[in-house]
Amino acid sequence: QIFCIDVCAFAVMSNHTHVVLYIDDKKAQRLSDKAILLRWHKLFKGSKIALMYLQGVCLDKGQRFFLNQEIKEYRTRLSSISWFMRVLNEHIARRANKEDKCTGHFWEGRFKSQALLDEAALMACMAYVDLNPIRAKMAKTPEESAHTSIKLRCEHVQAGKQPKVLARFAGCPRKHMPKGLPFELKSYLELVELTGKCIRTDKRGYIEQHEAPILKRLNIQAQNWVKLTTQFEKVFYGAVGKAHNLDVYCARQQHKRRRSIKSSEALFV
């Protein structure tokens, strides 16, 4: 609610977390100066000048200059994954240390992130995250998977709603596309359920009776889908997407090495 970042999927495991995030930088640019400061002050104390501004005190030219610099920095931070993860992980660490009555580092190291360049990569990663408890044999079905976005979506869909704390499914991609995930919620839930069945050792690489429609739409081979949703972090390093999208991304970022290009060419046909 504070950051200009939407959570598409999450899974909280016993010793780590997975999150799929969407950076809404356009929203960050639309927010007024006052809105930026109010959001930031929900997390941090803020400067004396910012507090004066919010209290309606008239600022001189010099104070306004420093305030503008401060607001610019906060605007950037509110759409930054680094700051989002910093605040989230610090909060978790403080709570855990308080419960265990101890001090020191809680997390083993800094988080790692991968850019998802297209719809196929997004869908594969979301399913990978939502199926974490099932692969770890901590749950039998998606709706029983504690501390996951898929469980939250299942609970709300029974009432014909979508959870407000998660990015919404906006339906199939079209010309005037509203903000949200470019898929049908029903198709995604069916896809996760079907994929969960395929993860069983006696069903690996096999999809029962009918192929999920969304696989055809994203042009992903059925046998590749199981590998994508069980070994996502093992087969990809850095940005993830179809080969041509990876080429564009690397050129834009001036990366000389295209990491995971062979996996992209093999799995995203």
C-alpha positions as CSV (number, residue, x, y, z in Angstrom):
1,Q,0.0,0.0,0.0
2,I,3.0,2.3,0.5
3,F,5.3,1.4,-2.3
4,C,4.4,1.8,-6.0
5,I,5.0,-1.9,-6.4
6,D,2.4,-4.6,-7.0
7,V,2.8,-8.2,-5.7
8,C,1.8,-10.7,-8.4
9,A,2.7,-13.8,-6.5
10,F,4.4,-14.9,-3.2
11,A,5.3,-17.9,-1.2
12,V,6.6,-17.8,2.4
13,M,8.6,-20.9,3.1
14,S,10.3,-22.0,6.3
15,N,13.6,-20.4,5.6
16,H,13.1,-18.1,2.5
17,T,10.5,-16.2,0.6
18,H,9.6,-15.8,-3.1
19,V,7.9,-12.8,-4.6
20,V,7.0,-11.8,-8.1
21,L,6.8,-8.0,-8.3
22,Y,5.6,-5.4,-10.8
23,I,7.1,-1.9,-10.6
24,D,4.5,0.7,-11.2
25,D,6.8,3.6,-12.0
26,K,4.1,5.5,-13.8
27,K,2.1,5.6,-10.6
28,A,5.2,7.0,-8.7
29,Q,5.4,9.8,-11.2
30,R,1.7,10.6,-11.0
31,L,1.7,11.0,-7.2
32,S,1.8,14.6,-5.9
33,D,4.7,15.8,-3.7
34,K,2.5,15.7,-0.6
35,A,1.4,12.1,-1.4
36,I,5.0,11.0,-1.8
37,L,6.0,12.5,1.6
38,L,2.9,11.0,3.4
39,R,3.7,7.5,2.0
40,W,7.4,7.8,3.0
41,H,6.6,9.0,6.5
42,K,4.6,5.9,7.1
43,L,7.9,4.1,7.0
44,F,10.5,6.6,8.2
45,K,10.5,9.8,10.3
46,G,11.5,12.1,7.4
47,S,13.4,15.5,7.5
48,K,12.5,18.6,9.5
49,I,11.8,20.5,6.2
50,A,9.4,17.8,5.0
51,L,7.5,17.9,8.3
52,M,7.3,21.7,8.1
53,Y,5.9,21.4,4.5
54,L,3.2,18.9,5.6
55,Q,2.2,21.1,8.5
56,G,1.6,24.0,6.0
57,V,4.6,26.1,7.0
58,C,5.7,28.5,4.2
59,L,9.2,27.5,3.0
60,D,11.8,29.9,1.6
61,K,13.5,29.3,-1.7
62,G,16.5,27.5,-0.2
63,Q,14.3,25.2,1.9
64,R,12.1,24.4,-1.1
65,F,15.2,23.4,-3.2
66,F,16.3,20.9,-0.6
67,L,12.7,19.6,-0.2
68,N,12.4,19.1,-4.0
69,Q,15.6,17.0,-3.9
70,E,14.3,15.0,-1.0
71,I,10.9,14.3,-2.7
72,K,12.7,13.3,-5.9
73,E,14.8,10.7,-4.0
74,Y,11.7,9.4,-2.2
75,R,9.8,9.1,-5.4
76,T,12.6,6.9,-6.8
77,R,12.8,4.8,-3.7
78,L,9.0,4.1,-3.7
79,S,9.4,2.4,-7.0
80,S,12.6,0.6,-6.2
81,I,12.7,-3.2,-5.6
82,S,15.9,-2.8,-3.5
83,W,14.1,-0.4,-1.1
84,F,11.0,-2.6,-1.1
85,M,13.0,-5.7,-0.1
86,R,15.1,-3.8,2.3
87,V,12.1,-2.6,4.3
88,L,10.3,-6.0,4.0
89,N,13.3,-8.0,5.1
90,E,14.3,-5.6,7.9
91,H,10.7,-5.9,9.3
92,I,10.8,-9.7,9.2
93,A,14.3,-9.8,10.8
94,R,13.3,-7.5,13.7
95,R,10.1,-9.5,14.4
96,A,12.0,-12.8,14.2
97,N,14.8,-11.6,16.5
98,K,12.2,-10.2,19.0
99,E,10.3,-13.6,19.1
100,D,13.6,-15.5,19.5
101,K,15.0,-13.0,22.0
102,C,18.2,-12.6,20.1
103,T,20.2,-10.1,18.0
104,G,22.3,-10.3,14.8
105,H,21.7,-11.1,11.2
106,F,18.5,-13.0,10.3
107,W,19.0,-13.4,6.6
108,E,21.9,-15.4,5.1
109,G,22.5,-12.8,2.4
110,R,21.1,-10.2,0.1
111,F,18.1,-11.1,-2.1
112,K,18.5,-11.9,-5.8
113,S,16.2,-10.8,-8.5
114,Q,15.5,-11.7,-12.1
115,A,13.8,-9.6,-14.8
116,L,10.7,-11.2,-16.4
117,L,10.6,-9.9,-20.0
118,D,7.4,-11.3,-21.4
119,E,4.0,-13.0,-20.6
120,A,5.5,-16.5,-20.9
121,A,8.2,-15.8,-18.4
122,L,5.8,-14.1,-16.0
123,M,3.3,-17.0,-16.1
124,A,6.0,-19.6,-15.6
125,C,7.6,-17.8,-12.7
126,M,4.2,-17.1,-10.9
127,A,3.3,-20.8,-11.2
128,Y,6.8,-21.8,-9.9
129,V,6.4,-19.6,-6.9
130,D,2.8,-20.6,-6.2
131,L,3.7,-24.3,-6.3
132,N,6.6,-24.1,-3.9
133,P,4.8,-25.8,-0.9
134,I,3.5,-28.6,-3.2
135,R,7.0,-29.3,-4.5
136,A,8.3,-29.3,-0.9
137,K,5.5,-31.7,0.1
138,M,4.2,-29.2,2.6
139,A,0.7,-29.1,0.9
140,K,-1.4,-31.4,-1.2
141,T,-3.4,-28.8,-3.2
142,P,-3.0,-25.1,-4.1
143,E,-5.8,-24.0,-1.8
144,E,-4.1,-25.8,1.2
145,S,-0.7,-24.1,0.5
146,A,-0.3,-21.9,3.5
147,H,1.3,-18.4,3.1
148,T,1.0,-18.3,-0.7
149,S,-0.7,-16.0,-3.2
150,I,-2.5,-19.0,-4.8
151,K,-4.3,-19.8,-1.5
152,L,-5.3,-16.2,-1.1
153,R,-6.7,-16.1,-4.6
154,C,-8.6,-19.4,-4.1
155,E,-10.2,-18.0,-0.9
156,H,-11.4,-14.9,-2.7
157,V,-12.5,-16.5,-5.9
158,Q,-15.1,-18.5,-4.0
159,A,-16.8,-15.2,-3.3
160,G,-16.3,-14.0,-6.9
161,K,-13.6,-11.5,-5.9
162,Q,-9.9,-10.9,-6.3
163,P,-7.7,-10.0,-3.3
164,K,-6.9,-6.3,-3.0
165,V,-3.4,-6.9,-1.8
166,L,-2.4,-8.7,-5.0
167,A,-2.1,-7.6,-8.6
168,R,-5.4,-8.3,-10.3
169,F,-5.9,-10.6,-13.3
170,A,-7.2,-8.3,-16.1
171,G,-8.0,-10.9,-18.7
172,C,-6.5,-11.7,-22.1
173,P,-4.2,-9.0,-23.7
174,R,-6.1,-6.6,-25.9
175,K,-5.7,-3.1,-27.4
176,H,-7.1,-1.1,-24.5
177,M,-5.6,-3.2,-21.8
178,P,-6.4,-2.1,-18.2
179,K,-3.7,-2.4,-15.5
180,G,-3.3,-6.0,-14.3
181,L,-2.0,-9.4,-15.2
182,P,-2.7,-10.2,-18.9
183,F,-4.4,-13.5,-18.2
184,E,-7.8,-14.9,-17.1
185,L,-7.8,-15.8,-13.4
186,K,-9.8,-19.0,-14.1
187,S,-7.2,-20.1,-16.7
188,Y,-4.4,-19.4,-14.3
189,L,-6.0,-21.4,-11.4
190,E,-6.6,-24.3,-13.7
191,L,-3.1,-24.1,-15.0
192,V,-1.5,-24.2,-11.5
193,E,-3.7,-27.1,-10.6
194,L,-2.8,-29.1,-13.7
195,T,0.9,-28.3,-13.3
196,G,0.7,-29.5,-9.7
197,K,-0.5,-32.8,-10.9
198,C,2.2,-33.1,-13.5
199,I,4.9,-32.5,-10.8
200,R,4.2,-35.9,-9.3
201,T,7.0,-38.4,-10.0
202,D,4.6,-40.8,-11.7
203,K,3.2,-38.0,-13.9
204,R,6.4,-36.0,-14.8
205,G,6.1,-34.5,-18.3
206,Y,2.5,-35.7,-18.8
207,I,-0.6,-33.5,-18.9
208,E,-3.8,-35.4,-18.4
209,Q,-6.5,-35.4,-21.1
210,H,-6.5,-31.8,-22.2
211,E,-3.7,-29.2,-22.5
212,A,-4.4,-25.9,-20.7
213,P,-5.5,-23.3,-23.2
214,I,-3.1,-20.7,-21.8
215,L,-0.1,-22.9,-22.8
216,K,-1.2,-22.8,-26.4
217,R,-1.7,-19.1,-26.2
218,L,1.8,-18.5,-24.8
219,N,3.3,-21.0,-27.2
220,I,5.1,-23.1,-24.6
221,Q,5.6,-26.8,-25.2
222,A,3.8,-29.0,-22.6
223,Q,7.0,-30.9,-21.8
224,N,8.9,-27.6,-21.3
225,W,6.2,-26.2,-19.0
226,V,7.0,-28.8,-16.2
227,K,10.7,-27.9,-16.4
228,L,9.9,-24.2,-16.2
229,T,7.7,-24.5,-13.2
230,T,10.0,-26.9,-11.2
231,Q,13.5,-25.7,-12.1
232,F,13.0,-22.0,-12.8
233,E,15.9,-20.8,-10.7
234,K,18.2,-23.6,-11.9
235,V,17.8,-23.1,-15.6
236,F,17.7,-19.3,-15.7
237,Y,20.2,-16.7,-14.4
238,G,19.5,-13.0,-14.7
239,A,16.7,-11.8,-17.0
240,V,14.1,-14.4,-18.2
241,G,12.1,-14.3,-21.4
242,K,11.9,-15.5,-25.0
243,A,15.1,-15.3,-27.0
244,H,14.2,-12.1,-29.0
245,N,13.0,-10.3,-25.8
246,L,16.3,-11.3,-24.1
247,D,18.3,-9.8,-27.0
248,V,16.4,-6.5,-26.8
249,Y,16.8,-6.4,-23.0
250,C,20.6,-7.1,-23.1
251,A,21.1,-4.4,-25.9
252,R,19.1,-1.9,-23.8
253,Q,21.1,-2.7,-20.7
254,Q,24.4,-2.9,-22.6
255,H,25.0,-6.4,-21.4
256,K,27.6,-8.1,-23.6
257,R,26.8,-11.6,-22.3
258,R,23.3,-13.1,-22.8
259,R,22.9,-15.3,-19.8
260,S,20.5,-18.2,-20.1
261,I,20.1,-17.7,-23.8
262,K,20.3,-21.4,-24.5
263,S,17.6,-22.2,-21.9
264,S,15.4,-19.5,-23.4
265,E,15.7,-20.9,-26.9
266,A,15.0,-24.4,-25.7
267,L,12.1,-23.8,-23.3
268,F,10.3,-20.8,-24.8
269,V,9.7,-22.1,-28.3
